[in-house]
């Protein structure tokens, strides 16, 4: 049943539960909920921890409980950048909790967010 639920959620998301051409700050509550749910699923879809290392230091990255993670995603400030830019950035992280945002797609998104 859980697999079926995730499949249905994926299909709904893939069918356009949000408009990727809209700016993030123009998404309505329903679109934002779908987008944040999609991002949670891309990160693994369930609570987990991952040991990461950066510059010789180890740390624990945590994907928390679904509802709280989606609420935190929805609460973030949304810039006037195309939603597709953020989607491309998140996709480029390939679900890793340890991935840094140093991909080309994430640099493009951050440049938009910073207005550079």
KEKE-3310 file (N, C-alpha, C; in steps of 0.2 Angstrom, whole numbers, plus 5000, padded with zeros to 4 digits):
npx = (5004:5010:5019:5011:5005:5015:5018:5007:5007:5019:5015:5005:5012:5021:5012:5009:5007:5011:5016:5030:5035:5031:5036:5044:5039:5026:5019:5004:4997:4993:5001:5014:5014:5013:5025:5035:5032:5036:5050:5054:5051:5061:5072:5072:5060:5057:5060:5077:5095:5111:5128:5140:5154:5164:5177:5186:5179:5167:5149:5132:5118:5101:5086:5071:5054:5041:5029:5034:5046:5041:5033:5043:5049:5039:5039:5050:5058:5053:5060:5059:5061:5062:5052:5057:5071:5074:5070:5078:5090:5088:5086:5098:5105:5103:5096:5104:5108:5120:5125:5133:5129:5135:5133:5131:5118:5113:5121:5116:5103:5106:5112:5101:5093:5101:5101:5111)
npy = (4994:5006:5008:5010:5022:5031:5030:5035:5048:5052:5051:5061:5072:5073:5075:5089:5096:5108:5123:5124:5135:5146:5159:5156:5163:5166:5154:5145:5140:5126:5122:5124:5115:5103:5104:5104:5092:5084:5087:5081:5068:5065:5066:5054:5051:5047:5047:5049:5047:5052:5050:5062:5070:5084:5095:5087:5086:5077:5075:5073:5072:5075:5069:5074:5071:5069:5078:5089:5093:5096:5107:5116:5118:5125:5136:5143:5158:5164:5167:5178:5169:5157:5143:5131:5132:5130:5117:5110:5112:5104:5092:5089:5086:5073:5066:5065:5068:5073:5081:5095:5112:5114:5112:5114:5117:5121:5132:5141:5143:5149:5160:5167:5169:5177:5188:5190)
npz = (5000:5004:4994:4983:4987:4986:4973:4967:4972:4966:4953:4952:4955:4944:4935:4935:4947:4951:4944:4935:4928:4934:4946:4961:4972:4967:4968:4973:4989:4988:4977:4982:4993:4986:4979:4989:4995:4985:4984:4997:4995:4985:4992:4999:5006:5018:5036:5040:5043:5038:5038:5035:5027:5027:5022:5030:5042:5051:5050:5055:5044:5043:5038:5043:5051:5040:5039:5047:5040:5027:5031:5036:5023:5016:5024:5021:5014:4998:4984:4969:4958:4944:4947:4941:4941:4955:4956:4947:4953:4965:4960:4955:4966:4968:4979:4989:5006:5010:5000:4993:4988:4976:4962:4945:4942:4955:4958:4948:4952:4965:4961:4955:4966:4974:4966:4957)
capx = (5000:5014:5022:5006:5004:5021:5018:5001:5010:5024:5011:5001:5017:5023:5006:5009:5003:5013:5018:5037:5037:5030:5041:5043:5035:5019:5015:4999:4998:4993:5007:5019:5013:5015:5033:5039:5032:5041:5057:5055:5052:5067:5077:5071:5053:5056:5065:5084:5101:5117:5135:5143:5160:5166:5183:5189:5175:5161:5143:5126:5113:5095:5079:5066:5048:5038:5025:5038:5050:5037:5031:5049:5050:5034:5040:5056:5057:5053:5062:5056:5065:5058:5052:5061:5078:5075:5069:5084:5095:5086:5087:5105:5108:5102:5093:5109:5108:5126:5127:5133:5125:5140:5132:5130:5111:5112:5124:5112:5098:5108:5113:5095:5091:5105:5101:5118)
capy = (5000:5012:5009:5012:5028:5035:5030:5040:5055:5054:5053:5067:5078:5073:5078:5096:5099:5115:5126:5125:5141:5152:5161:5153:5168:5166:5148:5146:5135:5119:5121:5124:5109:5098:5105:5102:5085:5081:5087:5077:5061:5065:5065:5048:5050:5044:5049:5045:5051:5051:5053:5066:5073:5090:5098:5083:5085:5073:5077:5069:5076:5072:5071:5073:5068:5072:5084:5095:5095:5100:5114:5120:5120:5130:5142:5147:5164:5162:5172:5179:5165:5152:5136:5126:5133:5126:5110:5108:5111:5099:5086:5088:5083:5066:5063:5064:5073:5076:5084:5102:5115:5116:5109:5120:5119:5125:5139:5145:5145:5153:5167:5170:5170:5183:5193:5191)
capz = (5000:5004:4987:4979:4989:4984:4966:4966:4974:4961:4946:4953:4955:4938:4930:4936:4953:4952:4937:4935:4925:4939:4951:4968:4976:4964:4969:4979:4994:4985:4973:4986:4996:4981:4977:4995:4996:4979:4987:5002:4992:4981:4998:5002:5007:5025:5041:5040:5045:5034:5040:5030:5029:5023:5024:5035:5047:5050:5054:5053:5041:5045:5035:5049:5050:5034:5040:5049:5034:5022:5034:5035:5016:5015:5028:5018:5010:4991:4979:4962:4953:4941:4951:4938:4943:4961:4954:4943:4959:4970:4956:4954:4972:4968:4985:4995:5012:5011:4994:4993:4982:4971:4956:4940:4943:4961:4957:4944:4957:4970:4958:4954:4973:4976:4961:4953)
cpx = (5004:5017:5017:5005:5009:5021:5012:5004:5015:5020:5007:5006:5019:5018:5005:5005:5006:5015:5026:5039:5035:5036:5039:5038:5028:5016:5010:5001:4998:4999:5013:5020:5016:5023:5037:5038:5036:5048:5059:5055:5058:5073:5077:5064:5052:5062:5072:5089:5107:5123:5138:5150:5162:5172:5186:5185:5169:5155:5137:5120:5107:5089:5074:5059:5044:5034:5030:5043:5047:5035:5037:5050:5046:5035:5046:5054:5057:5054:5058:5060:5061:5058:5057:5069:5079:5074:5075:5090:5094:5088:5094:5109:5107:5100:5098:5108:5114:5129:5127:5129:5130:5139:5131:5122:5110:5115:5119:5106:5100:5109:5107:5092:5094:5104:5107:5118)
cpy = (5006:5013:5012:5020:5033:5035:5035:5047:5057:5055:5059:5073:5078:5076:5085:5098:5106:5117:5128:5132:5147:5153:5158:5157:5168:5159:5149:5140:5128:5118:5120:5118:5103:5098:5102:5095:5081:5081:5082:5070:5060:5064:5058:5046:5047:5047:5045:5050:5048:5054:5056:5068:5079:5093:5094:5083:5081:5076:5073:5074:5072:5074:5069:5070:5072:5078:5090:5097:5099:5107:5118:5122:5125:5136:5146:5153:5162:5167:5172:5175:5159:5146:5131:5126:5129:5119:5107:5107:5105:5092:5084:5085:5076:5062:5063:5070:5076:5081:5092:5105:5118:5113:5115:5122:5123:5132:5144:5147:5150:5160:5171:5173:5177:5189:5195:5188)
cpz = (5000:4998:4983:4980:4986:4976:4964:4967:4968:4954:4947:4952:4948:4933:4931:4941:4955:4945:4938:4932:4929:4943:4957:4972:4973:4965:4975:4984:4992:4981:4977:4990:4992:4980:4983:4996:4991:4982:4992:4999:4988:4986:5001:5004:5014:5030:5040:5042:5040:5037:5034:5032:5024:5026:5030:5041:5046:5053:5051:5050:5042:5041:5041:5046:5044:5035:5042:5044:5029:5025:5034:5028:5014:5018:5025:5014:5003:4987:4973:4957:4951:4946:4948:4940:4950:4960:4951:4949:4963:4966:4955:4960:4973:4974:4990:5000:5012:5005:4995:4987:4977:4964:4951:4941:4949:4961:4953:4948:4962:4967:4957:4961:4975:4972:4957:4946)
residu = (UNK:UNK:UNK:UNK:UNK:UNK:UNK:UNK:UNK:UNK:UNK:UNK:UNK:UNK:UNK:UNK:UNK:UNK:UNK:UNK:UNK:UNK:UNK:UNK:UNK:UNK:UNK:UNK:UNK:UNK:UNK:UNK:UNK:UNK:UNK:UNK:UNK:UNK:UNK:UNK:UNK:UNK:UNK:UNK:UNK:UNK:UNK:UNK:UNK:UNK:UNK:UNK:UNK:UNK:UNK:UNK:UNK:UNK:UNK:UNK:UNK:UNK:UNK:UNK:UNK:UNK:UNK:UNK:UNK:UNK:UNK:UNK:UNK:UNK:UNK:UNK:UNK:UNK:UNK:UNK:UNK:UNK:UNK:UNK:UNK:UNK:UNK:UNK:UNK:UNK:UNK:UNK:UNK:UNK:UNK:UNK:UNK:UNK:UNK:UNK:UNK:UNK:UNK:UNK:UNK:UNK:UNK:UNK:UNK:UNK:UNK:UNK:UNK:UNK:UNK:UNK)
# end
